[in-house]
Amino acid sequence: MSATPAWFALDVGAPWRLGSRVLPGRIWTASGCFGYGLDGHDIRHEQFGSPYAGLGCVVTKTITPQARAGNPQPRLCELPHGALNSIGLENVGLSSFLADKLPELAVRGVPFLVSLAGTQPDDFGAMAAALAAVAGELPNWHGVELNLSCPNVAKGGVDFGTDPRTVETCCAAARACLPARVVLAKLTPNVARIVPLAEAARRGGADGVTAINSLIGLEVDLRTGRPVLPRRSGGYTGPGVQPVALAKVDEIVRETGMPVVGVGGIAGADDALRFFALGAAAVQVGTAQLRDPFTAAMIARMLAPAGCRP
Ligand SMILES: Cc1cc2nc3c(=O)[nH]c(=O)nc-3n(C[C@H](O)[C@H](O)[C@H](O)COP(=O)(O)O)c2cc1C
């Protein structure tokens, strides 16, 4: 696609309001697909410069209360229309994030949201409070995205994000500690109806939702007849999930009118446009960012108003 279509009037690089914050743009990177917002500072592209150029926000890798080593290898499997991963939320844990990553994020100035996950609803409030205490003065820290697609130990390991009451509780816990920062609930697509989850997030005080997290998928190795991933199934992402993501975003936008950050299979400007056409407030680039860390910057550049293009 060489130019934006005539109907597209949104300036994706203009500041816009989400809840109580003003974000610098609408093209973001997705959690787990661009590290902690620090890995791309030493690489340059002759056309886009930095991989952070024009980005509205980087959502960090999901942080948990304690560090996690993640799942056994192999964790990633490429498929013809996407990828299957079973990373297992490997991350440095909240204390290390606050001590080592936040000061660097402060210096770098990249706009960011911190993705949070826990094993019980109270974890979301406690982590948000700890974050607010340390990062409260940082102008480039805009808030949190709650990764609700992980097992709730208190409910026998069922994902937080499949139960509206739990979604509401987690959002309310984070909101209580972050009155003036963005709270987004990242929703799982692995449910029959996503709208009740979005409505629950709103009742809990979320400013909007991010849709979608990965689909449950499985690949079989025909040499062994066994699943490729040691834990059998994993998260399916990339181009193949885009129609599912579009349908979920469409349902949420039409039935709730809430701000929706669309994510799923975006690898180019035309993909992003599909989400904006349905009313997404912003979009995130996930799997494509792993292959080429300049993808989001390229999309931001391509969708900038014609007059702003070099
Ligand atoms: C390798 C990998 C790691 C991911 N890690 C996280 C994560 O830590 N937290 C999270 O909320 N989503 C995570 N995701 C999901 C993405 O943020 C995104 O929701 C999903 O991949 C769909 O977008 P995509 O098709 O553009 O990749 C991960 C995805 C991939 C491929």
The ligand as an ORCA input file, in Angstrom:
! r2SCAN-3c Opt
* xyz 0 1
  C       7.151    -13.929     22.085
  C       5.929    -13.255     22.626
  C       5.895    -12.859     23.960
  C       4.764    -12.234     24.488
  N       4.774    -11.838     25.783
  C       3.698    -11.174     26.281
  C       3.718    -10.677     27.604
  O       4.703    -10.790     28.339
  N       2.608    -10.042     28.068
  C       1.492     -9.852     27.288
  O       0.518     -9.245     27.743
  N       1.465    -10.282     26.001
  C       2.524    -10.937     25.496
  N       2.505    -11.375     24.210
  C       1.298    -11.151     23.383
  C       1.440     -9.883     22.527
  O       1.611     -8.737     23.318
  C       0.201     -9.709     21.612
  O      -0.952     -9.526     22.402
  C      -0.016    -10.903     20.719
  O       1.217    -11.407     20.270
  C      -0.882    -10.568     19.497
  O      -0.247     -9.606     18.692
  P       0.653     -9.987     17.392
  O      -0.171    -10.903     16.556
  O       0.955     -8.673     16.754
  O       1.854    -10.659     17.913
  C       3.633    -12.006     23.652
  C       3.671    -12.403     22.310
  C       4.799    -13.013     21.792
  C       4.828    -13.400     20.329
*
